[in-house]
Amino acid sequence: MQAKLHRWAVVDGGCRIDDLFNLVHDPAFLHIAWDRVASNKGARSAGVDGRTVASIERSTGAKAFLEDLRSALKEESFSPSPVREKMIPKANGKLRRLGIPTVEDRVVQSTLKLVLEPIFEADFRPCSYGFRPRRRAHDAIAEIQFLATRSYEWVLEADIEACFDNISHTFLMDRVRKRVGDKRVLRLIKKFLKAGILTELGMERDTYTGTPQGGILSPLLSNIALSALDDYFAEEYQQTMATTYQRTKRGRNGDGVWRICRYADDFVIMISGTRAHAEALREVVAQVLAPIGLGLSETKTSVCHIDEGFDFLGFRIQRKRKRGSHKRYVYTFASEKSVAGIRRKVKALTYRSMFSIVPGELIHRINQMLRGWANYFKHAVVKHVFSSLGWYARTRVSRWLRERHKGRKRMPWKEFRRRYIVPEHGLIVAGTELFNPGTVPVTRYRYRGDTIPTPWASPRKTPA
């Protein structure tokens, strides 16, 4: 059914699809939505009603829960609860607001996403990579590297201030109505937008702007709103910069050429021109974002040259001279902030205050962090960083194990090697080897351009 919705949306680019509400309360869609909510780590978190997935399965059971929810949806008596506010500290010392919906709301949001995503994926531009199926941060980094090696040397690195909190509901619903004609679905989406927030102090606050951050539907809604920014720059490029002749003519006239690359609410604009062109685009972006209810952060929005480098999605992108030659290439590195972050996490797990943890559990936690971090950055120039991080983790764990040794003194090195060091393997605790990021092969990520297929696209037929 999702493939049909996507095909209809692709074939008729301006059509509004009706009779979607029957899919929202369809038992098959609800079961898939329940499975996704139950398998998510957030299943252990409760909303304002105090219920988790586990408590629902113990009390009423998933089958009865979904039947009651389906009846409420069919009768249109379902009403979302306010999201529970949870303030999470950010790296800069500030707090980020996270909303935790009830399990019931999460299932309905997941069902709505199953219905709406195939429709709007037909309209989303190739320059958008965040929270979209089969797209990832590495595609955005590869796109930037591809453009930077083709004379797009100036960069407008933009940051939208409080994006999820300030999106205009009126603008967002207008964008949704262009594709969705079922008023019952529109009413349900609006109910979620107006559900409100229960603060940590126990006070209810109405939501006049923004999407329910932390909700399953929130990334899709924010992409629908921010697709207006993608549309503006994509249409401008197609009309005035798409051909080699147009780009050459603009260069002769002193006009620049630019492309946008967006990942959720973070985006950069790559400019082939001068710094003045990049500075002028700052005002253009502000004008495009104004109807959405958004604005640029003055402190985090900046213009730089590719030779200076900039950080994006945890990577450092910079053009440098290749060692041993005079040629210059665009490289991607793990940013200093990212390296410092993973070292800080390893250090936090190996404090003396963590002596109560079983050594095998400690190794398991550190391995999870190191393996995930290494897999994310393995397509960058990070071989030396991996080796350094592996040495740091081994040093911290070794010191932790020696100091944890029962007795008044540290465990002697001779005893430590006998217990934990295995030749040709490394540090092994309780049968689990400490993961060494230096063993991860560093490979170049394959640039996919605008050929990334959606999950619902028809498979290409191979010739007989």
C-alpha positions as CSV (number, residue, x, y, z in Angstrom):
1,M,0.0,0.0,0.0
2,Q,2.9,2.4,0.7
3,A,4.3,1.6,-2.8
4,K,0.9,2.6,-4.3
5,L,0.7,5.8,-2.3
6,H,4.2,6.7,-3.4
7,R,3.5,5.9,-7.1
8,W,0.3,8.0,-7.1
9,A,2.2,10.9,-5.6
10,V,5.1,10.6,-8.2
11,V,2.8,10.2,-11.2
12,D,0.6,13.2,-10.4
13,G,2.9,15.8,-8.7
14,G,0.1,18.1,-7.8
15,C,-2.6,15.7,-6.6
16,R,-4.2,15.6,-3.2
17,I,-4.7,12.1,-1.9
18,D,-8.0,11.5,-0.1
19,D,-9.4,8.6,2.0
20,L,-6.2,8.1,4.0
21,F,-7.9,7.9,7.4
22,N,-8.9,4.3,6.7
23,L,-5.2,3.4,6.5
24,V,-4.5,5.2,9.8
25,H,-6.8,2.9,11.8
26,D,-6.1,-0.2,9.6
27,P,-5.1,-3.2,11.8
28,A,-2.1,-4.0,9.7
29,F,-0.7,-0.5,9.9
30,L,-1.4,-0.4,13.7
31,H,0.4,-3.7,14.3
32,I,3.5,-2.5,12.4
33,A,3.4,0.8,14.3
34,W,3.2,-1.1,17.6
35,D,6.2,-3.3,16.7
36,R,8.3,-0.3,15.8
37,V,7.4,1.5,19.1
38,A,8.0,-1.7,21.2
39,S,11.4,-2.4,19.6
40,N,12.6,1.2,20.1
41,K,14.8,2.0,23.1
42,G,12.2,4.7,24.1
43,A,9.7,1.9,24.9
44,R,11.1,2.0,28.5
45,S,10.1,5.7,28.8
46,A,6.7,6.6,30.0
47,G,4.6,9.6,29.0
48,V,2.3,11.7,31.2
49,D,0.1,8.6,31.9
50,G,3.1,6.6,33.4
51,R,2.6,3.6,31.1
52,T,5.4,1.9,29.2
53,V,5.2,-0.8,26.5
54,A,6.1,-3.4,29.1
55,S,3.3,-2.3,31.5
56,I,0.7,-2.4,28.7
57,E,1.7,-5.9,27.7
58,R,1.4,-7.0,31.4
59,S,-1.9,-5.4,32.1
60,T,-4.1,-5.4,29.0
61,G,-1.9,-7.0,26.3
62,A,-0.9,-5.6,23.0
63,K,-3.9,-7.0,21.1
64,A,-6.6,-5.5,23.4
65,F,-4.6,-2.2,23.5
66,L,-4.6,-1.9,19.7
67,E,-8.3,-2.8,19.4
68,D,-9.2,-0.1,21.9
69,L,-7.0,2.4,20.1
70,R,-8.5,1.4,16.7
71,S,-12.0,2.0,18.0
72,A,-11.1,5.4,19.4
73,L,-9.5,6.4,16.0
74,K,-12.5,5.2,14.0
75,E,-14.9,7.0,16.2
76,E,-12.7,10.1,16.1
77,S,-12.7,10.2,19.9
78,F,-9.0,9.8,20.1
79,S,-7.2,12.9,21.6
80,P,-3.4,13.1,22.1
81,S,-2.1,13.7,25.6
82,P,0.4,16.5,26.4
83,V,4.0,15.4,26.0
84,R,6.2,15.0,29.1
85,E,9.0,17.5,29.1
86,K,12.5,16.3,29.7
87,M,15.4,18.8,29.7
88,I,18.6,17.3,28.4
89,P,22.0,19.1,28.8
90,K,23.8,20.1,25.6
91,A,27.5,20.2,25.0
92,N,27.5,24.1,25.3
93,G,26.0,24.0,28.8
94,K,22.5,24.9,27.6
95,L,19.4,22.7,27.8
96,R,17.5,21.0,25.0
97,R,13.8,20.3,25.4
98,L,12.7,16.8,24.6
99,G,9.1,15.7,24.6
100,I,8.1,12.2,25.6
101,P,4.6,11.2,24.2
102,T,2.5,8.5,25.7
103,V,2.8,5.0,24.2
104,E,-0.7,5.4,22.7
105,D,0.3,8.7,21.0
106,R,3.6,7.1,19.7
107,V,1.7,4.3,18.0
108,V,-0.7,6.7,16.3
109,Q,2.2,9.0,15.3
110,S,4.0,6.0,13.9
111,T,0.9,5.0,11.9
112,L,0.6,8.5,10.5
113,K,4.2,8.4,9.4
114,L,3.7,5.1,7.7
115,V,0.8,6.7,5.7
116,L,2.3,10.2,5.0
117,E,6.0,9.4,4.4
118,P,5.6,7.7,1.0
119,I,3.5,10.6,-0.2
120,F,5.9,13.4,0.8
121,E,9.0,11.5,-0.2
122,A,7.8,12.0,-3.8
123,D,8.2,15.8,-3.3
124,F,11.4,16.0,-1.2
125,R,14.5,17.2,-3.0
126,P,17.7,15.2,-3.4
127,C,19.6,17.9,-1.4
128,S,17.8,16.8,1.9
129,Y,19.4,13.9,3.8
130,G,18.2,14.0,7.4
131,F,15.5,11.6,8.8
132,R,14.7,10.2,5.3
133,P,14.7,6.5,4.4
134,R,17.9,5.1,2.9
135,R,19.7,8.4,3.4
136,R,22.4,9.2,6.0
137,A,24.8,11.8,7.2
138,H,27.6,10.3,5.0
139,D,25.6,11.1,1.9
140,A,25.5,14.8,2.9
141,I,29.2,14.8,3.6
142,A,30.0,13.2,0.3
143,E,27.8,15.8,-1.5
144,I,29.7,18.6,0.2
145,Q,33.1,17.0,-0.7
146,F,31.9,16.5,-4.3
147,L,30.9,20.2,-4.7
148,A,34.0,21.5,-2.9
149,T,36.2,19.8,-5.4
150,R,34.3,21.5,-8.2
151,S,35.1,25.1,-7.4
152,Y,32.3,25.6,-4.8
153,E,34.9,27.0,-2.4
154,W,32.9,29.4,-0.2
155,V,30.6,28.0,2.5
156,L,27.6,29.5,4.3
157,E,27.3,27.3,7.4
158,A,23.9,28.0,8.8
159,D,22.1,27.1,12.0
160,I,18.4,27.5,12.5
161,E,17.6,28.8,16.0
162,A,15.2,26.5,18.0
163,C,13.9,24.9,14.8
164,F,11.6,22.3,16.3
165,D,10.1,24.9,18.7
166,N,9.3,27.7,16.3
167,I,7.9,26.2,13.1
168,S,4.6,27.9,12.3
169,H,1.6,25.6,12.5
170,T,-0.2,27.6,9.8
171,F,2.6,27.3,7.3
172,L,3.1,23.6,8.1
173,M,-0.5,22.7,7.7
174,D,-0.7,24.6,4.4
175,R,2.2,22.5,3.2
176,V,0.5,19.3,4.3
177,R,-2.8,20.3,2.7
178,K,-1.1,20.4,-0.7
179,R,-0.8,16.7,-0.6
180,V,-3.4,15.4,1.9
181,G,-7.1,15.9,1.1
182,D,-8.5,13.8,4.0
183,K,-9.8,16.3,6.6
184,R,-9.8,13.6,9.3
185,V,-6.1,13.1,8.9
186,L,-5.5,16.8,8.9
187,R,-7.5,17.2,12.1
188,L,-5.4,14.4,13.7
189,I,-2.1,16.1,12.8
190,K,-3.3,19.4,14.1
191,K,-4.4,17.7,17.4
192,F,-0.8,16.5,17.8
193,L,0.6,20.0,17.1
194,K,-1.7,21.5,19.7
195,A,-1.4,18.7,22.3
196,G,0.7,20.9,24.7
197,I,3.5,20.2,27.1
198,L,3.6,19.0,30.7
199,T,6.7,20.7,32.1
200,E,9.1,19.2,34.6
201,L,7.5,21.4,37.2
202,G,4.1,19.8,36.5
203,M,2.6,22.8,34.7
204,E,0.7,22.5,31.4
205,R,1.8,24.8,28.6
206,D,0.0,25.2,25.3
207,T,2.0,24.8,22.0
208,Y,1.3,27.6,19.5
209,T,4.3,26.8,17.4
210,G,6.7,24.0,16.7
211,T,6.5,20.3,16.3
212,P,6.4,17.8,19.2
213,Q,10.2,17.3,19.5
214,G,10.9,13.7,20.6
215,G,7.8,12.4,18.8
216,I,8.0,9.9,16.0
217,L,6.1,12.2,13.6
218,S,8.2,15.3,14.4
219,P,11.1,14.7,12.0
220,L,8.8,14.2,9.1
221,L,6.8,17.3,9.9
222,S,9.9,19.4,10.2
223,N,11.1,18.1,6.8
224,I,7.8,19.0,5.3
225,A,8.2,22.6,6.6
226,L,11.9,22.9,5.7
227,S,11.3,21.5,2.2
228,A,10.3,25.1,1.3
229,L,13.9,26.1,1.7
230,D,15.0,23.2,-0.5
231,D,12.4,24.1,-3.1
232,Y,13.5,27.7,-3.3
233,F,17.2,26.9,-3.9
234,A,16.5,23.9,-6.2
235,E,14.1,25.9,-8.4
236,E,16.5,28.8,-8.6
237,Y,19.3,26.4,-9.6
238,Q,17.1,24.7,-12.3
239,Q,16.1,28.0,-13.8
240,T,19.3,29.9,-13.8
241,M,22.3,27.6,-13.1
242,A,21.5,24.1,-14.3
243,T,23.5,24.1,-17.6
244,T,27.2,24.7,-18.1
245,Y,26.3,27.7,-20.3
246,Q,24.3,29.3,-17.6
247,R,27.0,28.8,-15.0
248,T,29.7,30.2,-17.3
249,K,27.5,33.2,-18.2
250,R,26.9,34.0,-14.5
251,G,30.6,33.7,-13.8
252,R,31.4,36.2,-16.6
253,N,28.8,38.6,-15.2
254,G,30.2,38.4,-11.7
255,D,27.3,36.3,-10.3
256,G,27.9,33.3,-8.2
257,V,26.5,29.8,-8.4
258,W,25.4,27.9,-5.3
259,R,23.9,24.6,-4.1
260,I,22.3,23.8,-0.7
261,C,22.9,20.6,1.3
262,R,20.6,20.1,4.3
263,Y,20.5,17.5,7.1
264,A,17.3,18.1,9.2
265,D,17.7,21.7,10.6
266,D,21.5,21.9,9.8
267,F,22.5,23.0,6.4
268,V,25.3,24.5,4.4
269,I,25.2,26.4,1.1
270,M,28.2,25.8,-1.2
271,I,29.1,28.8,-3.3
272,S,31.2,29.1,-6.4
273,G,31.9,32.8,-6.4
274,T,33.2,35.3,-3.8
275,R,32.7,35.9,-0.1
276,A,30.3,38.7,-1.0
277,H,27.9,36.2,-2.7
278,A,28.0,34.1,0.5
279,E,27.2,37.0,2.7
280,A,24.3,38.1,0.4
281,L,22.8,34.6,0.7
282,R,22.5,35.0,4.4
283,E,19.8,37.6,3.9
284,V,18.1,35.4,1.2
285,V,17.9,32.5,3.6
286,A,16.5,34.6,6.4
287,Q,13.7,35.8,4.0
288,V,12.9,32.2,3.0
289,L,12.7,31.0,6.6
290,A,10.6,34.0,7.8
291,P,7.2,32.6,6.6
292,I,8.1,29.3,8.3
293,G,8.5,31.1,11.6
294,L,12.2,30.4,11.7
295,G,15.4,32.5,11.8
296,L,19.1,32.0,11.7
297,S,21.2,31.9,14.8
298,E,23.5,34.9,14.6
299,T,26.3,33.3,16.6
300,K,26.3,29.9,14.8
301,T,25.8,31.1,11.2
302,S,29.1,32.0,9.5
303,V,30.9,32.2,6.2
304,C,34.2,30.5,5.6
305,H,36.5,29.3,2.8
306,I,37.0,25.6,2.2
307,D,40.7,26.1,2.9
308,E,39.8,27.3,6.4
309,G,37.5,24.3,6.9
310,F,34.3,23.9,8.9
311,D,32.5,21.3,11.0
312,F,29.3,19.6,9.9
313,L,27.6,16.6,11.4
314,G,30.6,15.7,13.5
315,F,33.1,15.9,10.5
316,R,35.7,18.5,9.7
317,I,35.8,19.3,6.0
318,Q,38.8,21.1,4.8
319,R,41.0,21.5,1.7
320,K,44.7,20.8,2.4
321,R,47.9,20.1,0.5
322,K,48.6,16.4,0.0
323,R,51.6,15.4,1.9
324,G,54.6,14.9,-0.5
325,S,53.1,17.0,-3.3
326,H,51.9,20.5,-4.2
327,K,48.3,19.4,-5.1
328,R,45.4,20.3,-2.8
329,Y,42.5,18.0,-2.0
330,V,39.3,18.2,0.0
331,Y,39.5,15.9,3.0
332,T,37.1,14.9,5.7
333,F,38.3,14.3,9.3
334,A,36.6,13.6,12.6
335,S,36.2,17.0,14.2
336,E,38.1,17.9,17.4
337,K,34.8,18.1,19.2
338,S,33.8,14.6,18.2
339,V,37.1,13.1,19.3
340,A,37.0,15.0,22.6
341,G,33.4,13.7,23.1
342,I,34.2,10.0,22.7
343,R,37.3,10.3,24.9
344,R,35.2,12.1,27.5
345,K,32.7,9.2,27.5
346,V,35.4,6.6,27.9
347,K,36.9,8.6,30.7
348,A,33.5,8.9,32.5
349,L,33.1,5.2,32.5
350,T,36.5,4.5,34.0
351,Y,36.4,6.8,37.0
352,R,36.9,5.3,40.5
353,S,33.2,6.0,41.2
354,M,32.4,3.3,38.6
355,F,34.1,0.5,40.6
356,S,30.7,-1.0,41.3
357,I,30.3,-2.1,37.7
358,V,31.2,-5.6,36.8
359,P,34.4,-5.5,34.6
360,G,32.7,-7.5,31.9
361,E,29.8,-5.1,31.7
362,L,32.2,-2.1,31.6
363,I,34.1,-3.7,28.6
364,H,30.7,-4.3,26.9
365,R,29.6,-0.6,27.3
366,I,33.0,0.8,26.1
367,N,33.0,-1.6,23.1
368,Q,29.5,-0.4,22.1
369,M,30.6,3.2,22.2
370,L,33.9,2.7,20.4
371,R,32.4,0.4,17.7
372,G,29.6,2.8,16.9
373,W,31.9,5.8,16.8
374,A,34.4,4.0,14.6
375,N,31.7,2.8,12.2
376,Y,30.4,6.4,11.8
377,F,33.8,8.0,11.1
378,K,35.4,5.1,9.1
379,H,35.0,6.9,5.8
380,A,37.1,9.9,6.9
381,V,40.8,10.4,7.3
382,V,40.9,8.9,10.8
383,K,43.4,6.0,10.9
384,H,45.7,7.9,13.3
385,V,42.7,9.0,15.4
386,F,41.5,5.4,15.7
387,S,44.9,4.2,16.8
388,S,45.2,7.0,19.4
389,L,41.7,6.3,20.7
390,G,42.4,2.6,21.0
391,W,45.5,3.3,23.0
392,Y,43.6,5.8,25.2
393,A,40.7,3.3,25.9
394,R,43.2,0.5,26.8
395,T,45.1,2.8,29.1
396,R,42.0,3.9,30.9
397,V,40.6,0.4,31.3
398,S,43.9,-1.0,32.4
399,R,44.3,1.6,35.1
400,W,40.7,1.1,36.2
401,L,41.2,-2.7,36.5
402,R,44.4,-2.3,38.5
403,E,42.9,0.2,40.9
404,R,39.8,-1.8,41.3
405,H,41.9,-4.8,42.5
406,K,41.0,-5.7,46.1
407,G,43.8,-4.6,48.4
408,R,45.6,-1.5,49.5
409,K,47.8,-1.3,46.5
410,R,47.3,-1.5,42.8
411,M,47.5,-4.8,41.1
412,P,51.1,-5.4,40.0
413,W,51.8,-5.3,36.2
414,K,53.0,-8.8,36.3
415,E,49.7,-10.0,37.8
416,F,47.7,-7.8,35.5
417,R,49.3,-9.2,32.3
418,R,48.8,-12.8,33.6
419,R,45.1,-12.1,34.2
420,Y,44.0,-9.9,31.3
421,I,46.5,-9.8,28.5
422,V,46.4,-12.4,25.7
423,P,49.1,-12.4,23.1
424,E,48.0,-11.4,19.6
425,H,44.6,-10.4,21.0
426,G,45.0,-7.7,23.6
427,L,43.0,-6.9,26.7
428,I,40.4,-9.6,27.5
429,V,38.1,-9.3,30.5
430,A,35.5,-12.1,31.4
431,G,35.9,-13.5,27.9
432,T,35.3,-10.2,26.2
433,E,38.0,-8.5,24.3
434,L,38.4,-4.7,24.5
435,F,37.5,-3.3,21.0
436,N,40.4,-1.6,19.2
437,P,39.2,1.1,16.8
438,G,42.5,0.8,15.0
439,T,41.4,-2.5,13.5
440,V,38.6,-0.9,11.6
441,P,39.4,-0.5,7.9
442,V,39.1,3.1,6.6
443,T,37.4,3.2,3.3
444,R,36.1,6.0,1.0
445,Y,32.3,6.5,1.0
446,R,30.7,6.0,-2.4
447,Y,29.1,9.2,-3.6
448,R,25.5,8.4,-4.6
449,G,24.4,11.9,-5.8
450,D,20.7,12.1,-6.6
451,T,20.3,8.4,-7.5
452,I,19.4,7.3,-4.0
453,P,16.2,5.2,-4.4
454,T,13.2,5.3,-2.0
455,P,12.1,2.0,-0.4
456,W,8.9,2.2,-2.5
457,A,10.5,2.8,-5.9
458,S,9.9,0.2,-8.6
459,P,13.0,-2.1,-8.9
460,R,14.9,-1.6,-12.2
461,K,14.3,-4.4,-14.6
462,T,17.5,-6.1,-15.7
463,P,17.7,-7.0,-19.5
464,A,17.2,-10.6,-20.3
